[in-house]
């Protein structure tokens, strides 16, 4: 007869399956160690995943952020990038009105005209003049007027002209100095610590003035407005030339805004 303690012992699933079978090796031993092996596998996996995620935060915590200063000597260096403009749409062709159709009657050829009939073909100034048989002088045509060639307003790239536009006496260096002296760093950008380049483009006209000022790429609207404003105040350049004749030339360059912490 079983005791109370023996009645309370409930055999496991493995004991029931391998009852009256050899339990020294084989599937029984594998099933017996399964729970322990599963626990350690999960534990080791969680440990390595946690270590991989947490380690970078521990290593890089407190490391100083290196600030790379911007070289002022290159702040206004001209950009040699070729920028292709979108072709301007052709202007609409003017409407040509058709001339009214004239009804030409068949001419009647006569040998001679009477004085009264001849007066019908004369102007008001000579209608009352006497018609005589004096010889009429030969007709002398007016001299041909020389054709006026249309003005060439093509915008040329800087590399396609024989003489590039030149600013003042010092050229590019003088233009950089002029920009540095006249540009104003927007306070909103200083408060937000916004720094970087604003890529600009403009056209040097035949008379040396600047037109078609455009912002090609920017990092802040206030910086773009200030770059356009300073270019609108630019003095006249020496225009670019092709074969000695002034032409319109497109210029592209970046303006670098840099906050000096010193």
C-alpha positions as CSV (number, residue, x, y, z in Angstrom):
1,X,0.0,0.0,0.0
2,X,1.4,3.5,-1.0
3,X,2.0,6.1,1.6
4,X,0.6,9.7,1.4
5,X,4.0,11.0,0.2
6,X,4.2,8.5,-2.6
7,X,0.6,9.4,-3.7
8,X,1.6,13.1,-3.9
9,X,4.5,12.5,-6.3
10,X,3.3,13.0,-9.8
11,X,5.6,11.5,-12.5
12,X,6.8,13.9,-15.2
13,X,5.9,13.5,-18.9
14,X,9.4,12.1,-19.7
15,X,9.0,9.5,-16.9
16,X,5.7,8.4,-18.3
17,X,7.1,8.2,-21.9
18,X,10.2,6.3,-20.9
19,X,8.6,4.1,-18.2
20,X,10.0,0.6,-18.4
21,X,12.7,1.8,-20.9
22,X,16.4,2.3,-20.8
23,X,17.1,5.8,-19.3
24,X,20.9,5.7,-19.2
25,X,21.5,7.3,-22.6
26,X,19.7,8.5,-25.8
27,X,16.6,10.5,-26.0
28,X,15.8,10.4,-22.3
29,X,19.0,12.2,-21.4
30,X,18.4,14.8,-24.1
31,X,14.8,15.5,-23.0
32,X,15.9,15.7,-19.4
33,X,18.5,18.4,-20.1
34,X,16.3,20.4,-22.6
35,X,14.9,22.9,-20.1
36,X,18.3,23.7,-18.7
37,X,19.9,24.2,-22.1
38,X,17.0,26.4,-23.3
39,X,17.3,28.6,-20.2
40,X,21.0,29.2,-20.7
41,X,20.7,29.8,-24.4
42,X,18.1,32.5,-23.9
43,X,20.2,34.0,-21.0
44,X,23.4,34.2,-23.1
45,X,21.6,35.7,-26.1
46,X,19.9,38.4,-24.1
47,X,23.2,39.2,-22.4
48,X,25.1,39.7,-25.7
49,X,22.3,41.7,-27.3
50,X,22.2,44.0,-24.3
51,X,25.9,44.4,-24.3
52,X,26.0,45.3,-28.0
53,X,23.3,48.0,-27.5
54,X,24.6,49.5,-24.3
55,X,28.4,49.4,-25.0
56,X,28.5,52.4,-27.5
57,X,26.6,54.6,-25.1
58,X,29.1,53.9,-22.4
59,X,32.1,54.3,-24.6
60,X,31.1,57.5,-26.3
61,X,29.4,59.2,-23.3
62,X,31.2,62.3,-22.4
63,X,33.5,62.5,-25.4
64,X,33.9,66.1,-26.7
65,X,32.5,67.0,-30.1
66,X,35.3,68.2,-32.4
67,X,34.4,71.5,-34.2
68,X,36.3,71.9,-37.4
69,X,37.0,75.6,-38.1
70,X,36.3,77.0,-41.5
71,X,39.3,78.5,-43.4
72,X,38.6,82.2,-43.9
73,X,41.0,82.3,-46.9
74,X,38.6,80.1,-48.8
75,X,35.4,81.7,-47.6
76,X,34.8,83.5,-50.9
77,X,36.6,81.3,-53.4
78,X,35.0,81.4,-56.8
79,X,33.3,78.2,-57.8
80,X,34.3,76.6,-61.1
81,X,31.1,74.5,-61.2
82,X,29.3,74.8,-64.5
83,X,25.6,75.4,-64.0
84,X,23.3,74.9,-66.9
85,X,20.4,77.3,-67.1
86,X,17.0,76.0,-68.1
87,X,16.4,77.2,-71.7
88,X,14.1,80.2,-71.9
89,X,10.8,79.6,-73.7
90,X,10.5,81.0,-77.1
91,X,8.4,84.2,-77.3
92,X,5.1,83.7,-79.0
93,X,5.1,84.6,-82.7
94,X,3.2,87.8,-83.5
95,X,-0.1,87.4,-85.2
96,X,0.1,88.3,-88.8
97,X,-3.1,89.8,-90.1
98,X,-4.0,88.8,-93.6
99,X,-4.3,91.7,-96.0
100,X,-7.7,92.3,-97.5
101,X,-8.1,90.7,-100.8
102,X,-8.1,93.4,-103.5
103,X,-10.2,93.0,-106.6
104,X,-8.0,93.9,-109.5
105,X,-9.9,94.7,-112.7
106,X,-8.3,93.9,-116.0
107,X,-6.4,96.9,-117.3
108,X,-7.5,98.5,-120.5
109,X,-4.7,99.6,-122.8
110,X,-5.2,102.8,-124.7
111,X,-2.9,104.6,-127.1
112,X,-3.3,108.1,-125.5
113,X,-5.1,109.9,-122.8
114,X,-6.9,113.2,-122.8
115,X,-5.8,115.9,-120.4
116,X,-8.9,115.3,-118.2
117,X,-8.3,111.6,-118.0
118,X,-4.6,112.1,-117.2
119,X,-5.4,114.4,-114.3
120,X,-7.2,111.5,-112.6
121,X,-3.8,109.8,-112.1
122,X,-2.0,112.8,-110.8
123,X,-1.6,113.9,-107.1
124,X,-3.4,116.9,-105.7
125,X,-0.2,119.0,-106.0
126,X,0.1,118.5,-109.7
127,X,-3.5,117.9,-110.7
128,X,-4.0,121.4,-111.8
129,X,-0.7,121.6,-113.7
130,X,-0.6,121.8,-117.4
131,X,0.2,118.5,-119.1
132,X,2.7,118.9,-121.8
133,X,4.7,116.6,-124.1
134,X,8.0,117.5,-122.4
135,X,10.2,114.6,-121.7
136,X,9.9,113.1,-118.2
137,X,13.2,112.7,-116.4
138,X,14.4,109.2,-115.6
139,X,13.4,107.7,-112.3
140,X,16.2,107.6,-109.8
141,X,15.7,104.9,-107.0
142,X,16.5,105.8,-103.4
143,X,19.8,104.4,-102.1
144,X,19.6,101.2,-100.1
145,X,19.6,101.7,-96.4
146,X,22.3,99.6,-94.6
147,X,20.8,96.7,-92.6
148,X,21.0,97.2,-88.8
149,X,22.1,94.0,-87.1
150,X,20.2,93.1,-84.0
151,X,22.0,93.4,-80.7
152,X,23.5,90.2,-79.3
153,X,22.1,89.6,-75.8
154,X,23.4,86.0,-75.4
155,X,24.6,85.1,-71.9
156,X,28.0,83.5,-72.2
157,X,29.8,81.1,-69.8
158,X,32.9,82.5,-68.3
159,X,35.1,79.8,-69.9
160,X,33.8,80.7,-73.5
161,X,34.9,84.3,-73.5
162,X,38.4,85.6,-74.5
163,X,38.4,88.1,-71.7
164,X,36.7,87.3,-68.4
165,X,34.9,89.9,-66.3
166,X,37.2,91.7,-63.9
167,X,36.3,93.4,-60.7
168,X,38.0,96.7,-59.9
169,X,41.8,96.6,-60.0
170,X,42.5,93.4,-57.8
171,X,40.0,91.2,-59.6
172,X,38.7,88.2,-57.6
173,X,40.6,89.0,-54.4
174,X,39.2,92.6,-54.4
175,X,35.7,91.3,-54.9
176,X,36.0,88.9,-52.0
177,X,37.3,91.7,-49.8
178,X,34.4,93.9,-50.9
179,X,31.9,91.2,-50.0
180,X,33.5,90.6,-46.6
181,X,33.3,94.4,-45.8
182,X,29.7,94.9,-46.8
183,X,27.9,91.6,-45.9
184,X,26.0,91.5,-42.6
185,X,25.5,88.2,-40.8
186,X,21.8,87.8,-40.0
187,X,21.2,87.8,-36.2
188,X,18.6,85.0,-36.5
189,X,21.2,82.8,-38.1
190,X,23.8,83.7,-35.4
191,X,21.3,82.8,-32.6
192,X,20.5,79.5,-34.3
193,X,24.2,78.8,-34.9
194,X,23.6,78.4,-38.6
195,X,26.7,78.2,-40.7
196,X,27.5,77.1,-44.3
197,X,27.6,78.1,-47.9
198,X,25.1,79.9,-50.1
199,X,25.7,79.2,-53.8
200,X,24.9,82.3,-55.9
201,X,24.8,83.1,-59.6
202,X,24.6,86.5,-61.5
203,X,25.3,88.0,-64.9
204,X,27.9,90.7,-65.6
205,X,26.2,92.9,-68.3
206,X,28.0,94.7,-71.2
207,X,28.2,97.9,-69.2
208,X,29.7,96.1,-66.1
209,X,26.5,96.1,-64.0
210,X,25.2,93.0,-62.3
211,X,21.8,91.4,-63.1
212,X,19.9,88.1,-62.9
213,X,21.0,87.5,-59.3
214,X,19.8,84.0,-58.3
215,X,20.2,81.7,-55.3
216,X,21.2,78.2,-56.6
217,X,21.5,76.4,-53.2
218,X,21.1,77.6,-49.6
219,X,20.9,76.4,-46.0
220,X,18.8,79.2,-44.6
221,X,16.4,81.9,-46.1
222,X,17.8,84.7,-44.1
223,X,21.3,83.9,-45.4
224,X,20.0,83.8,-48.9
225,X,18.4,87.3,-48.6
226,X,21.6,88.8,-47.2
227,X,23.6,87.3,-50.1
228,X,21.2,88.7,-52.7
229,X,21.2,92.1,-50.9
230,X,25.0,92.5,-50.9
231,X,25.3,91.5,-54.6
232,X,22.6,94.1,-55.6
233,X,24.9,96.8,-54.1
234,X,28.0,95.6,-56.0
235,X,29.9,98.3,-58.0
236,X,30.3,97.8,-61.7
237,X,32.7,95.3,-63.1
238,X,34.9,95.4,-66.2
239,X,32.8,93.4,-68.7
240,X,33.8,90.2,-70.3
241,X,34.8,90.4,-74.0
242,X,34.8,88.2,-77.1
243,X,37.1,89.5,-79.9
244,X,37.3,92.9,-78.2
245,X,33.5,93.4,-78.0
246,X,31.8,93.4,-74.5
247,X,29.4,90.5,-73.9
248,X,27.1,89.3,-71.1
249,X,28.9,86.7,-68.9
250,X,27.4,84.4,-66.2
251,X,29.3,84.1,-62.9
252,X,28.8,81.4,-60.2
253,X,30.4,81.3,-56.7
254,X,29.6,80.4,-53.1
255,X,29.5,82.8,-50.1
256,X,30.5,81.1,-46.9
257,X,28.9,82.3,-43.6
258,X,31.0,81.4,-40.6
259,X,30.5,82.3,-37.0
260,X,33.7,83.4,-35.2
261,X,33.6,82.3,-31.6
262,X,36.7,84.2,-30.6
